[in-house]
Amino acid sequence: MYSGTLTQIPGIRVGHAQNQAARTGVTVVLCADGAVAGVDVRGAAPGTRETDLLKSENTVQQVHGVALCGGSAFGLAAADGVMRYLEEQGAGFDVGVAKVPIVPAAVLFDLGVGDAAVRPDAAMGYAACQSAADTPVPQGRVGAGCGATVGKVLGPRYAQNGGVGSAAMTVGSATVAALVAVNAVGDVVDYRTGDIVAGARAQDGSFIRIQNILATLGQNMAQNGQNTTIGVVATDAKLTKPQANRLATAAQDGIAWAIRPSHTPMDGDTLFALCTGQQSCDFSLLCAAAAEVVARAILNAVEAGND
């Protein structure tokens, strides 16, 4: 396992809630004091909330939390519970008559794994907030990764568990960290060696290696491709909103390094960026580190998810 988790970033707390029987859940990233934020959506089938607000030219500069949810589009309801919790804590964008917590969200597709009639809702989102802490993040089949799987190109029979993973690294005086819920049609590979770590397996237990059979798949890719990898990359460096968006874009390289294929027409691959601090660091180094910690978090997710 790679070291570090998202909670190494000052001002960040992470909480999980899940229904293990139904194989679905929510992971929340709380930054109640506010964080400059950006987003990058690469999958062609995203389920998201408040991503337009994060465009560099738009008004609101900070968010107060991010919700990563199972349950496909139904799971976006969990963000309502996160808003309620943050409002009770006095966090939000002050509009005079109230403080409105800004909570972007993204979902992954896990309806075919457990009980499709059970999805994350506002109560589960609120419960995830209640469990949030600044201690090292639990990883594996928890929260949004409860029902996540990988290597689904030939269907669930040949797939392995995905999960939630996190990692962190220091670049100069700044820290960069990632938390990712890994739910991919593709294989997860060690981005340094190209070796498969988790993915589609043949009946003898060996890896099929999806990249080698793409030409023979026919319609299987579309039929089994309801997936999505979602996550957060965060830093204690001081960044502008345009830089936060660029950081999220750079971080997507980590998904491409570690999941093959990724960003497919039936994925909703989405990464948020959060910037909470006042540290200074060369921005190019931050972007390179963002991709690195995302790839590391993905590997940690499948390692913890298949223990």
C-alpha positions as CSV (number, residue, x, y, z in Angstrom):
1,M,0.0,0.0,0.0
2,Y,1.2,3.5,-0.8
3,S,1.3,5.8,2.2
4,G,-0.8,8.7,3.2
5,T,-4.5,9.6,2.9
6,L,-6.5,12.7,2.0
7,T,-6.8,13.8,5.6
8,Q,-3.1,14.8,5.6
9,I,-4.4,18.0,4.0
10,P,-5.3,20.5,6.8
11,G,-8.9,21.4,7.0
12,I,-10.1,18.1,5.3
13,R,-12.2,15.4,7.0
14,V,-13.5,12.2,5.4
15,G,-16.4,10.0,6.4
16,H,-18.0,6.9,5.0
17,A,-21.5,5.4,5.3
18,Q,-22.7,2.2,3.5
19,N,-25.2,-0.6,3.4
20,Q,-23.0,-3.7,3.1
21,A,-26.0,-6.0,2.3
22,A,-27.1,-3.8,-0.6
23,R,-23.5,-3.1,-1.6
24,T,-23.7,0.7,-1.9
25,G,-22.6,3.7,0.0
26,V,-21.4,7.3,0.3
27,T,-18.0,8.9,1.0
28,V,-17.9,12.6,2.0
29,V,-15.0,15.0,2.0
30,L,-15.7,17.9,4.3
31,C,-13.9,21.3,4.2
32,A,-16.4,23.3,6.4
33,D,-14.1,26.4,6.4
34,G,-14.2,26.4,2.6
35,A,-11.8,25.3,-0.1
36,V,-11.1,26.7,-3.6
37,A,-12.3,24.0,-5.9
38,G,-12.3,22.8,-9.5
39,V,-13.4,19.7,-11.4
40,D,-12.6,17.7,-14.5
41,V,-15.2,15.3,-16.1
42,R,-13.7,12.9,-18.6
43,G,-16.2,10.1,-18.8
44,A,-19.0,10.5,-21.4
45,A,-21.8,9.3,-19.0
46,P,-21.4,11.3,-15.8
47,G,-23.8,11.7,-13.0
48,T,-22.9,15.0,-11.2
49,R,-24.1,17.9,-9.2
50,E,-22.8,21.5,-9.0
51,T,-20.0,21.0,-11.6
52,D,-21.0,24.1,-13.6
53,L,-20.6,26.2,-10.5
54,L,-16.9,25.1,-10.4
55,K,-16.1,26.6,-13.8
56,S,-13.3,29.2,-13.5
57,E,-15.5,32.1,-14.7
58,N,-18.4,31.4,-12.4
59,T,-19.1,33.3,-9.2
60,V,-18.7,31.1,-6.1
61,Q,-15.0,30.6,-5.2
62,Q,-15.2,27.9,-2.5
63,V,-17.0,24.7,-1.7
64,H,-17.7,23.2,1.8
65,G,-17.8,19.5,0.9
66,V,-17.8,16.9,-1.9
67,A,-20.0,13.8,-2.0
68,L,-18.9,10.7,-3.8
69,C,-21.9,8.3,-4.1
70,G,-22.9,4.9,-5.3
71,G,-26.4,4.3,-6.6
72,S,-26.0,5.9,-10.1
73,A,-28.1,9.1,-10.5
74,F,-30.3,8.2,-7.6
75,G,-27.3,8.6,-5.3
76,L,-27.1,12.3,-5.9
77,A,-29.8,12.6,-3.2
78,A,-27.0,11.9,-0.6
79,A,-25.7,15.4,-1.2
80,D,-28.9,16.8,0.4
81,G,-27.9,15.2,3.7
82,V,-24.4,16.6,3.4
83,M,-25.9,20.1,3.0
84,R,-28.1,19.6,6.0
85,Y,-25.2,18.6,8.2
86,L,-23.0,21.5,7.0
87,E,-25.8,24.0,7.6
88,E,-26.2,22.7,11.1
89,Q,-22.5,23.4,11.6
90,G,-22.8,27.0,10.3
91,A,-20.9,26.4,7.1
92,G,-21.9,27.8,3.7
93,F,-22.0,30.6,1.3
94,D,-23.5,33.6,3.1
95,V,-26.5,34.9,1.1
96,G,-27.8,37.2,3.9
97,V,-30.8,35.3,4.9
98,A,-29.0,31.9,5.2
99,K,-25.7,30.2,4.7
100,V,-25.9,27.8,1.7
101,P,-23.4,24.9,1.8
102,I,-21.8,24.3,-1.6
103,V,-21.6,20.5,-2.1
104,P,-20.6,19.2,-5.5
105,A,-21.2,15.5,-6.0
106,A,-20.5,12.6,-8.4
107,V,-21.9,9.1,-8.6
108,L,-20.8,5.7,-9.8
109,F,-22.9,2.8,-11.1
110,D,-23.2,-0.1,-8.6
111,L,-26.9,-1.0,-9.1
112,G,-26.1,-4.4,-10.6
113,V,-23.9,-5.5,-7.7
114,G,-26.1,-5.6,-4.7
115,D,-29.8,-4.5,-4.3
116,A,-30.7,-2.1,-7.0
117,A,-33.7,-0.9,-5.0
118,V,-31.4,0.4,-2.2
119,R,-29.5,3.6,-3.0
120,P,-27.7,6.3,-1.1
121,D,-30.1,9.0,0.2
122,A,-30.0,12.1,2.3
123,A,-29.9,10.0,5.5
124,M,-26.9,8.1,4.3
125,G,-25.1,11.3,3.3
126,Y,-25.8,12.8,6.7
127,A,-24.5,9.6,8.4
128,A,-21.3,9.8,6.4
129,C,-20.8,13.4,7.7
130,Q,-21.3,12.2,11.3
131,S,-18.5,9.7,10.8
132,A,-16.1,12.2,9.2
133,A,-12.7,12.6,10.9
134,D,-9.2,13.9,10.1
135,T,-7.6,10.5,11.0
136,P,-6.3,8.2,8.2
137,V,-9.1,7.3,5.8
138,P,-10.5,3.7,5.9
139,Q,-9.9,2.1,2.5
140,G,-11.4,-0.8,0.5
141,R,-15.1,-1.8,0.3
142,V,-16.4,1.1,2.3
143,G,-18.4,4.2,1.5
144,A,-18.8,4.9,-2.2
145,G,-16.5,1.9,-2.9
146,C,-18.8,-0.6,-1.1
147,G,-20.2,-2.0,-4.3
148,A,-17.4,-1.0,-6.7
149,T,-15.9,-3.6,-9.0
150,V,-13.3,-3.7,-11.8
151,G,-12.6,-5.8,-14.8
152,K,-16.2,-6.0,-15.9
153,V,-15.7,-6.2,-19.6
154,L,-16.9,-9.8,-19.8
155,G,-19.5,-9.3,-17.1
156,P,-19.6,-9.6,-13.3
157,R,-18.7,-13.3,-13.2
158,Y,-15.1,-12.4,-14.2
159,A,-14.8,-9.1,-12.2
160,Q,-13.0,-8.3,-9.0
161,N,-13.7,-5.9,-6.2
162,G,-12.8,-2.2,-6.6
163,G,-13.1,0.1,-3.6
164,V,-12.0,3.4,-2.1
165,G,-8.3,4.2,-2.0
166,S,-6.3,7.2,-0.8
167,A,-2.6,8.3,-1.0
168,A,-0.6,11.4,-0.3
169,M,2.9,12.8,-1.1
170,T,4.9,15.9,-0.3
171,V,6.2,18.2,-3.0
172,G,8.5,20.9,-1.5
173,S,6.6,22.6,1.3
174,A,3.2,21.4,0.0
175,T,1.2,18.2,0.3
176,V,-0.9,16.6,-2.4
177,A,-3.3,13.8,-1.7
178,A,-6.1,11.9,-3.5
179,L,-9.1,9.8,-2.6
180,V,-10.7,7.7,-5.4
181,A,-13.6,5.3,-5.6
182,V,-12.6,2.8,-8.2
183,N,-15.4,1.2,-10.3
184,A,-14.0,0.4,-13.8
185,V,-14.9,-1.7,-16.8
186,G,-11.1,-1.9,-17.3
187,D,-8.2,-3.6,-15.6
188,V,-6.3,-1.8,-12.9
189,V,-2.6,-1.9,-13.6
190,D,0.6,-1.0,-11.8
191,Y,1.4,2.2,-13.7
192,R,5.1,1.7,-13.1
193,T,5.4,-1.8,-14.6
194,G,2.2,-2.3,-16.6
195,D,1.4,-5.5,-14.6
196,I,-2.3,-6.1,-13.9
197,V,-3.2,-5.8,-10.2
198,A,-7.0,-6.4,-10.5
199,G,-9.3,-7.0,-13.4
200,A,-11.1,-9.6,-15.5
201,R,-10.1,-13.1,-14.7
202,A,-10.4,-16.3,-16.8
203,Q,-11.8,-19.5,-15.3
204,D,-8.3,-20.6,-14.3
205,G,-7.8,-17.4,-12.3
206,S,-5.4,-15.8,-14.7
207,F,-5.9,-12.2,-15.9
208,I,-7.6,-12.0,-19.3
209,R,-5.8,-8.6,-20.0
210,I,-8.6,-6.5,-21.6
211,Q,-6.3,-4.5,-23.8
212,N,-5.3,-7.7,-25.7
213,I,-8.9,-8.7,-26.5
214,L,-10.5,-5.4,-27.4
215,A,-10.9,-6.3,-31.1
216,T,-12.9,-9.4,-30.2
217,L,-15.3,-7.9,-27.7
218,G,-18.2,-6.9,-30.1
219,Q,-21.0,-5.5,-28.0
220,N,-19.7,-6.6,-24.6
221,M,-18.0,-3.3,-23.9
222,A,-21.2,-1.4,-24.1
223,Q,-23.3,-4.0,-22.3
224,N,-20.9,-4.2,-19.3
225,G,-19.6,-0.7,-19.4
226,Q,-21.8,1.1,-16.7
227,N,-19.0,2.0,-14.4
228,T,-17.2,5.3,-13.4
229,T,-14.2,6.2,-11.2
230,I,-14.7,9.3,-9.1
231,G,-12.6,11.1,-6.6
232,V,-10.9,14.1,-5.0
233,V,-7.4,15.5,-5.3
234,A,-6.5,18.0,-2.6
235,T,-3.5,20.2,-1.7
236,D,-2.5,22.6,1.0
237,A,-1.0,24.9,-1.6
238,K,-2.6,28.2,-2.3
239,L,-4.2,28.1,-5.7
240,T,-6.7,30.2,-7.7
241,K,-9.9,28.7,-9.0
242,P,-8.5,28.4,-12.6
243,Q,-5.5,26.6,-11.1
244,A,-7.8,24.2,-9.1
245,N,-9.5,23.3,-12.4
246,R,-6.2,22.7,-14.1
247,L,-5.1,20.5,-11.1
248,A,-8.2,18.4,-11.6
249,T,-7.4,18.0,-15.3
250,A,-3.8,17.0,-14.6
251,A,-5.0,14.5,-12.0
252,Q,-7.0,12.7,-14.6
253,D,-3.8,11.4,-16.0
254,G,-3.6,9.2,-12.9
255,I,-6.8,7.4,-13.9
256,A,-5.5,6.8,-17.5
257,W,-2.2,5.4,-16.1
258,A,-3.8,3.0,-13.7
259,I,-7.1,2.0,-15.4
260,R,-7.1,0.5,-18.9
261,P,-9.3,1.4,-20.7
262,S,-10.6,4.5,-18.9
263,H,-12.8,7.5,-19.8
264,T,-15.0,5.3,-22.0
265,P,-18.4,6.3,-23.5
266,M,-20.2,4.6,-20.6
267,D,-18.0,5.9,-17.8
268,G,-18.6,9.1,-15.8
269,D,-15.0,9.5,-14.6
270,T,-14.9,12.7,-12.6
271,L,-12.2,14.3,-10.3
272,F,-12.7,17.3,-8.0
273,A,-9.8,19.4,-6.8
274,L,-9.7,21.1,-3.4
275,C,-7.2,23.7,-2.3
276,T,-7.2,24.6,1.4
277,G,-3.9,26.1,2.4
278,Q,-1.3,28.8,2.1
279,Q,1.7,26.8,1.1
280,S,3.7,27.7,-2.0
281,C,4.8,25.2,-4.6
282,D,5.7,25.2,-8.3
283,F,2.4,24.6,-10.0
284,S,3.9,22.2,-12.6
285,L,5.2,20.0,-9.8
286,L,1.8,20.1,-8.1
287,C,0.1,18.9,-11.3
288,A,2.6,16.1,-11.8
289,A,2.1,15.0,-8.2
290,A,-1.7,15.1,-8.6
291,A,-1.6,12.4,-11.3
292,E,0.9,10.4,-9.2
293,V,-1.3,10.3,-6.1
294,V,-4.4,9.5,-8.0
295,A,-2.7,6.5,-9.6
296,R,-1.4,5.4,-6.2
297,A,-4.9,5.8,-4.6
298,I,-6.4,3.6,-7.3
299,L,-3.9,0.8,-6.6
300,N,-4.5,1.1,-2.9
301,A,-8.3,0.8,-3.5
302,V,-8.1,-2.5,-5.3
303,E,-5.5,-3.9,-2.9
304,A,-7.6,-3.0,0.1
305,G,-10.8,-4.1,-1.7
306,N,-9.5,-7.6,-2.4
307,D,-7.9,-8.4,0.9
